[in-house]
């Protein structure tokens, strides 16, 4: 690969790390991050072993186990601050980008391919949110991408160690987030169909046992560890949240990837959803067309691997819905489709059609530029799309703290959805704020000086409370006649 292509890939990857790192240090803590800290990190002695059978670990699906443990270690080293809590996911972003860079290094031959490949795999503002966030979704995606890259190396070189790495990373992705059970099942089915079955017919003694052994170890370990926690979470109804159909799931991911920006009017989401579906369908079919170039045989095999993997993921969600009643993934859970889909499109497009190869390169370059433009327009460093409501919580709590007099404490009530993130800042920053107990109900009879809520909830506080300040659509209300600093 030429130096200019390496420079393109690495410069964009570095820019992505800088964007995510800055956001991780500046953005307000979110509801789910704060809940994990307050319930599972601060003062908790739970560990990987004790969580295996302890119901306390699984009162909600909010415990993304590997992420929770790494958050705890990071806080012990650095302290309870936003960047420390999000550092494990930032490090996993490095793993994700390294996997992507190494794959592109093996495949890229032109600058157009470099631009298209690196932007397709990185310039998604919605996906990047999860690498700047203390949740297990980005961590799982990074490990899944490492697993896919290991399978690329296995297909290319035939070394059993890469297959072991692929299933080890896949196993770790489930510990990061239970959503990635779907990937483990899809990977197992794909490897069995495309690798194990051909081995049975044409056994290669030096690696014949490594592949099925890796599969078996992965499945046995996950079953042994997560069988009981999954039963507990099913009993609590934690897996009922989701989309009603596969189409709504994909359309939601498309809308989130566009970050809600309607580039071509009101039908933007429908058009892009339909267009991306057609492109993926075409790529799945094209992946199985014979390559006209002998030197692309490995890439052809990998393209077929990705096509089956993607279809196996879809099949997992369909079967889960039909036979267990589980909902289709929505919102944050849909990012599991990102790496397989993006890699499939890239792998198929770069093969091109020999006669029209120049046009394929031009399309790649144009799409890469469009992806960069979209990313620059939509990415922000102060809020997360899935947790937009917490964008101003940090600013709000600091504002309230300034209203206190020396030696006095401000009493503050918040709508339930803001309680964990507000509680995080009150507890970790030792602010002179007395936070009212958690409650799903808003009451103007609550003995607090200030109340923070969405507009529809804030109206119920009038006329006893009046507007103090508007924080990007969330309202801080002040009790009429209250003197700041009184208890």
Secondary structure, DSSP 8 states (H G I E B T S, - for coil): --HHHHHHHHHHHHHHHHHHHHHHHHS---HHHHHHIIIIITT----TTGGGT-GGGGSSTT--HHHHHHHHHHHHHH-SSHHHHHHHHHHHHHHHHHHHHHHHHHH--SHHHHHHHHHHHH--HHHHHTTSSSSHHHHHHHHHHHHHHHHHHHHHH--HHHHHHHHHHHHHHHHH-GGGHHHHHHHHHHHIIIIIHHHHHS--TTTHHHHHHHHHHHHHHHHHHHHHHHHHHHHTTTT--SBSSHHHHHHHHHHHHTTT--TTSTTHHHHHHHHHHHHHHHHHHHTTS--S-GGGHHHHHHHHHHHHHHHHHHHHHHHHHHHH---B--GGGGGGGHHHHHHHHHHHHHH--GGGHHHHHHHHHHHHHHHHHHHHHH--SS--STTGGGTTHHHHHHHHHTT--TT--EEEEE-HHHHHHHHHHHHHHT-SEEE----SS--TTS--SEEEEEHHHHGGGTTTEEEEEEETTEEEEEETT--TT--
